[in-house]
Amino acid sequence: MPRWPVAEPPAAPDVSVVLIGYNDRANLPRAVRSVLNQTLRNLELIIVDDASTDGSADLAERLTQDDARARVVRLPVNSGGCSRPRNAGIDAARAPYVMFLDSDDYFERHACKNLLVEAERTGADVASGRVVRLNLTKDKETPWAKDLFRGRAVYQGIRENPSLFFDPLSTNKIFRREFLDRYGIRFPEGVHYEDSLFSTEVYCQAATIAVIPKVVYYWRVVEDAEEASITHRRHEIENFRDRIAVHRMMDDFLRAHGAADLKVHKDFKFIRHDLKLYLTDLAHRDEEYQKRFMLMAAEYLATVSEQTLAEVYPLERICVHLIRRLDVEETLRTVDYLRYGFKLSTDLVERDGRVFWTGKYLDTPEDRAVMDVTEMGFHRLPFSRINFYNQVTSARVDGAQLHLEGSILNQLRRISADDEISLLVSVRPRGRSARRTLPVRDWTFDGSHLTYRAVIDLNRALGPLDQPVPAWDLRLEVTCNGETAITTFSIDPGLVSGHPIRVRGRLARTAPGWVEPYVTTKLNLSLQQSADSKVTAVAERVSRFSARARGSVRWRSSRAIGNNSTLKAFAYKVFRRLPVQRGLAVFESHMGKQYSDSPRYIYEAAVAAGLDRLGLKPVWSYAAKRPEGFPADVRLVRRESWRYHFDLARAEFWVDNQGLPRAFARRRETTYVQTWHGTPLKRMGFDSPALERAGAAVRRQHRAMMRRWSALLVPSEYFVETFVASYGYEGRLVRKGLPRNDLLVRGVDDDWVLAKKRQLGLPTDRRLVLYCPTFRDRARRLETPYELPLDLELMRRSLGDDLFLLIRTHYLDTLKLSNRFAPFAADVSKHHDVTELMLLADVLVTDYSSVMFDFANTGRPMVFFTYDYEDYVRDERGTYVDLPDIAPGPVVGTNEELIEALLAVDKDVTVYADRYDAFRERFCTYENGHAAEHVVEAYLARRGES
Amino acid sequence: MITERTTHPQDVFLVANNIDELGGVQRVTHNLATMLHQRGHRVTVVGIQHAAEPHDYGDRPYPWLVLNETPEPPAPSESGLRGRLDPRVRAARAASTAARRSAVQRLSALFAEVEDGVVVCMQVWSMNWVGPANTDHLHVIGMSHESFDATLGSSRWERVQQWYRDVDLLLLLTEHDAHRFELEGFTNVGVLHNSLSFYPETVSDQTARVVVAAGRLAPEKGYDRLISAFAKAGAEHPDWVLKIFGTGPLHGRLVKQVDALGLGERVMLPGLADDMAAELTSASVFALSSIHEGLPMALAEGMACGLACVAFDCAPGVREMVTDGVDGVVVPPRNVEALAAGLSRLMADRDLRLRYGGAARESVRRFAPDEVLAAWEAVFDLVER
């Protein structure tokens, strides 16, 4: 219901919205609604129709006839761009502030009000807000220039933040009308990318620029559609010419207005953003396009200063130099790396201890300096982490067989003729981890290339066709002396015909299906299910129906009968009346999620002591759908399953580090060894406000859970004072340390370390820094993804020569580590056991995680990176001790300080020696390296027949 | 205090979970209602249900009502087959739904009595009724009186997501909290402080050698640390005393601590003050020793009375209120030594106290009742624009 009285237009609107459209009947109503439904009601809407031929203008009249705030301006002749309609809109506008909207996009509900209030509050000439790009083709949302919109900001001119150039849109902003008039700023007619020039003028003239972190604009993007809007017609060379033309106009403007110093920043954005867009597409274009593109780009890049080139990534710099030399082939190789999944299609050259991007252009010292990529560390990558370039030279389909020929570039000559080499094709349904493999036996090696012929029988390789994502990714795995590198099949789209291939794969493979090869956006060969004939359409319906039926049957059985928790609880009571099964021991770690921590080391100590001698029958509980990472020779039981109830009811021993489900009361004959998963820094249990507030019933439940424990393992008196006291646990304490720390105390031999590094694909020539941030529980319920607080680029530059970074985030935080950092850092979050990682690490970097109390057992240095100390420590839980008071190593708050601390880590060892000793004394008091053996002998062996 | 009547009287509904409990939100609600009423706005205060232990707020000059005289029957939690088939469960669910529908209708009828105006939901739970009611002709403003983290860690987060994304304006207590909501995609957030209950004409003349603190005697207020710090600082300034106003579970323990330190003469725990403004103006230094705070209004009251304050840097709200070295002393949280040093510095220097006290009074001017009222009227204008 419109809230504005419709009879009269507002006497003095606060904001004029200029909505422009051309032949866009489909989208216009949405855009109009988004303005008229703004929570700012005192606005006017000026719809400028650029002489549409589809009746858009009449539609606009109809859409707004009930609302006196809107009017329609019809241009007599089509202008072919956005500038003239917008300028006409400005001329018609009556409000002190102007905003712009395109007919295919729309405003956020509060956009006008939020921008207006901020502009009024700050007196800014221009205020901008966050943009969300809606990719309609891929159906996903991406934020746009998001670094600019992290917080509210007010800049006195663009020089306070030149990265504003990364946001040249005119549609996410509010402009002060008087400001536009005073400087005569209008959209340039007859030019595409009018926004870039317009916003350059605005940014340069504005005395005050405000930014708000609220979303104001939804930018709808249709990829590769017939009606692709102007900004996305990148395949036409004219489009690039327009882009260059507007950049020249921007340069002219800057020069004419005494702002030539800003060209450095504007060019930085040109290389990082504009050039990148076109380079990404360059491989798909014909030779004529490529040639003209190179000429135009080279001509413009000649105006880019060394100052800009010093700021961009080394490979962007190389790319600029190769374009200036008009070398298409080499340029495309940099694009392979920069844009297509870091593929190394270039042939790196090692010379005099340095590594160069290519063997060409190494004649002068200046050229060599540009092409030198030694610091990127390719030569130090372990074999398994090299992105070997595998190019398909021929692809042929024969029946259901896919014949592939191609060659792998022997990057840095890491493969030699006398190595033990084997090749394997793997096919993996997208989004799944299980893969099917086929050996490739037909290959030859000539020193520089490994050439292969592979035949893939799709009937066997694809498996069932009905996958959640009906696509399959192909890989070629190269194993060389036991280490495996994984390559994708890079392919020229011209080699793929896309004809459907008939394969068996439906209804237990009795019915056929169709798949077709296609080329992914990263130019890799993949397969997808194809839209298919009548026969298979029927088969598909049948198999979909059967899948649904299966699902519903499973649902019924699991909810109503099979998984009825009341029934299970009752059954548990019955099972408990059965005699105890002597020696049956249920192990569980982190509620079944891992094979790790103290339960693991107790189990391993028991195995070492001889399960038979102890009379022990171990069972491991797992929580995932499929157990992964558990030992092969032990019986597994799924958590909360019937068997789990049966086992827990009859077990003689329970070993756990967190808490078995509350419903399981312990019978008198069962011994429950609770190892707990670490020493707390944060307040726990009844010390925490959450439990203080919770009702008496919850506290009673907690007490009941703890009363089940027969023994609690204790690493220190601090643990007794904090954890034990906070939960009011009064049972038996075992002051012998934690089994998970045994190896950390005792140490491991170098061979083990070397083998483990090999197994995990970690470098052996550099010191390993383990980064273990604690889980921020406040973030759990937010949609914002985890963001690594490390500045990896800065760290790589300063530390990459000597250090390699292992990053282990909490399992609930997923990390996306750019492949760009592969030579410097690895994500080891999936590795079950953090103890193993601590054994490998030379230095630990953490914030507040309890790993600090474990790692202290190694005596190796620690650095505390507490970038959000204020927030973390002051939330409502609080900590038992203040980290700066106890830290046995430097406590730093910024990336720069962290780097300094890591550089000085050896020197600091003596500085912190006393604090380190005090730390160990306080928090690792009882650790002696034999906790697991003690537990086995004192508890698990108690009734064993020795 | 508020004499001038508005020229644009508004219809305003203030809706809280209940309006008769002895609690912070209820106090804020009635204070706000009184201020708006005095300005000439037509205020109605609505509680969804009665408090478990009602408190007598006396005669109110504005209408107030309780939507549900008896609590609504809870919806049964049984799901699955039993939830669908068991007639008792079905009947209970139907009764619960009917009760809710009827309550929402009563609320809609109440709202329909006015042509336009504003509904302010003091707490998100009440959105369960305001949300479904007909508010097309009204502006709906949501409020949250706790920190973002506290909301996030509670069951209220789901309701905040469900209801507060769509309200015309969501008001938070601090800029910090507002920004956290912004980062979660809330585009409708704004900031509005709670009001002080007084902003006295006369202020402390900084002659009384009294340090004062006020709040519940509970662990999170950190009074044990304050007493330790006072013992240290007071050793050099033997003519100073400390008064901690308030009641609470730690009373006995604090008395014991005072006795053990031999400070029985100099540290007083007088309970609740009858006239807090008078107590504050007759002191010189205000101490905030809390471990956690939202936006500590007790501190603001001390500042309004021209006291020089020393505070633990325990919450973003403290830093929004005090600027170290300008209008008070801010020391690292839980650090007794630093707190003692801060107290000592203020005790030794009357000129410094006068300077800080004067600046403090100005800096909390924005929490004064008339300022907060003006902010509310600006909010009414904003939603109306």
Interface residues (C-beta under 8 A of the other chain):
Chain A: M1 D14 T39 L40 R41 N42 E108 R109 H110 A111 K113 N114 V117 G151 R152 P213 K214 V215 V216 R559 A560 P689 A690 D777 R778 R781 L782 E783 T784 V873 R874 D875 E876 G878 D882
Chain B: G80 L81 D136 S147 D149 A150 L152 G153 W157 D168 H179 E182 L183 E184 G185 T187 N188 E220 I291 H292 C314 A315 P333 R334 L382 V383 R385
